[in-house]
Amino acid sequence: MKRILITGAGGLIGKRLTEMLLQKGYEVNVLGRSKPKPASQNVKSFVWNIDTGEMETAAFAGVSAIVHLAGAGIAQQRWNDERKREIIDSRVKSATLIYNFLKKNKHNVTTFISASAVGYYGNCGEELIAEEHQAGSDFLAEVCKQWEQSAMQFSKIGLREVRCRIGIVLAKNGGALPELTKTMPVGMAGYFAKPDLYYPWIHIDDVCGIVIHALENENMKGAYNTCAPEPLLMKNLMQEIVKAKKSHALLLPVPPLGIKLALGEMSAMLLSSQRCCSEKISMSGYKFKYSQIEKALKAIYG
């Protein structure tokens, strides 16, 4: 039975990934800032402090692969210089802490899988984006570039490394949907009035499914767009959400200028278009559970 180490296991993806790994017979170690009570006897919890560089090294005992999801929330606080540094450091310093331990100590780890995000590409309009596309130049792109560079160093010590550029995650109890639907109770479903605004959505079970596929497929290396095969214009995504929720909310355009004035630089999270191609992950043999938005939303809303 293989044991997987997950950082950031308390987040939306980490919790679901842990559940799915346990269902498949894996054992899981989780490494975080605190030590929650394990949900299963096959889960062991360990603590680290990224700021001081301290870490319970027993977390690596018997581990064959690491899934690195840790990172300060992009949207939880306004971006000032201090918060920007925290967003980057929480990803880069944590990966480097793991790297330095593995470089200096004996271990059984063969695979390092890191989260990244489609924000890597910046705002690309209606252009279809494959993994070879150049990185963007805004702050989110810079976060992703440094995030991925910290993952790529693991190949230097002989580990297979995979980077999952995750799109807009759809889930029942978190992800993008609560924000996208928060005005529906008052009869409005807003979309940003930007003609080429594509959202590369993905159901959370496919995010976790792709991570598990990467764990089990030794031919996978490098970056993969982790999003469904059919990215949608934001307007069309909102139409599908209204339909799936059987809502009578009116679909209304929202001027992008208002969002820019309200959020400033953070508006890039909402107004950047990434029409990502998922052909590479499909060619690796992964079969999407939710390749169509109707099926994904039906699974979420019933």
Secondary structure, DSSP 4 states (H G I P E B T S, - for coil): --EEEEESTTSHHHHHHHHHHHHTT-EEEEEESS-PPPSSTTEEEEEEETTTTEE-GGGGTTEEEEEE-----SSSS---HHHHHHHHHHHHHHHHHHHHHHHHS-----EEEEEEEGGGG---TT-EE-TTSPP-SSHHHHHHHHHHHHHHGGGGGT-EEEEEEE-EEEETTEETHHHHTTTGGGTEEEEE--TT-EE-EEEHHHHHHHHHHHHH-TT--EEEEES-SS-EEHHHHHHHHHHHTT---EEEEE-HHHHHHHHGGGGHHHH---EE--HHHHHTT---S--SHHHHHHHHH-
